[in-house]
Amino acid sequence: MYIKKIIAATAVIGMIIGGIFAYTIYGKFFSPNTAFNNEEAHIYVRSDANYSDVRADLEPLVKDLESFDQVAERKGYTSNVKAGHFIIKKGSNNNEIVNAIRSGNTPVKIAFNNQERLEDLAGRIGQQLEADSTALIEAFRDTEFLKENGFSEETALTMYLPNTYEFYWNTDAKEYRDRMLKEYKKFWAEDRKAKAKAQGLTPAEVYTLASIVQKETAKNDERPRVAGVYLNRLHNGWKLDADPTVIYAVKKAQNDFDQVIKRVLFKDLETDSPYNTYKYAGLPPGPIFMPDLSAINAVLNPENHQYYFFVADVSNPGYHLFAKTMAQHNANRKQYINWINKQGINR
């Protein structure tokens, strides 16, 4: 009888201990363990990261780091860290957090526009993906890749069409570049190629002219008209005489793309560069800027007119006065010269 009581008591104690243990384990796995107030937190795990790196990122985000360590160990995460961008929901427990950072790699939205050179694009993308700007610029300039796909270093920028795209954060430089090539081919479908051909241009030339058009006018509704002016000049064998190309030529010659040039001087027109369209006929060797899709579409769908000249309209900021003859243009230009002199803009 005494032995039976001991066995029964032992069983009860065992059940209590087991219950406490189960409760403790349950608590570690399934009790909320986030320490942030926003609805979600984002962490970015590098491809070369180990558990210590992840732990350091999680430290300010969880209440009980030790309990998280125990759950991560039990679920095998500590020896199998995954790279990527992960989202942790407010109120998540340790089990949910581990699941999120182990299999919840979430794409990020990558946006870029208005880049002047490949270097600028590499820097912009390097701020949004794991790949750094050095690896990106090397991938962008890979001569074998460029040659295989019909680009040169001068036209390489034309492959990158400004927009918003989804990528996994841990996408490497070559993967990013190759994806952008696919987007480029998708954009230049047969209908757009046909429109480019109708203007006597290749896709790279459309992009290059669009870069000049956008530098000339920030007004989307005016871009088809400006594109029409430059196409009239091209089709009739005129030099483009585009101020933005001179500014680019000066910056390139001086290797200073940070300088701000608001006024083109006569001495600038003498800059010996294939980008100087006052000195050399035809389009420059490549774009002087990354144009918006609206500027590209303006070149593909230009306004049909007989204008050959334009100058800023001081009475309608942002827009221009257009002229068919030099005499008309000189009259329009006079009002602009008077205005810019009054503003004291000398450079």
Disulfide bonds with the S-S distance in Angstrom:
none
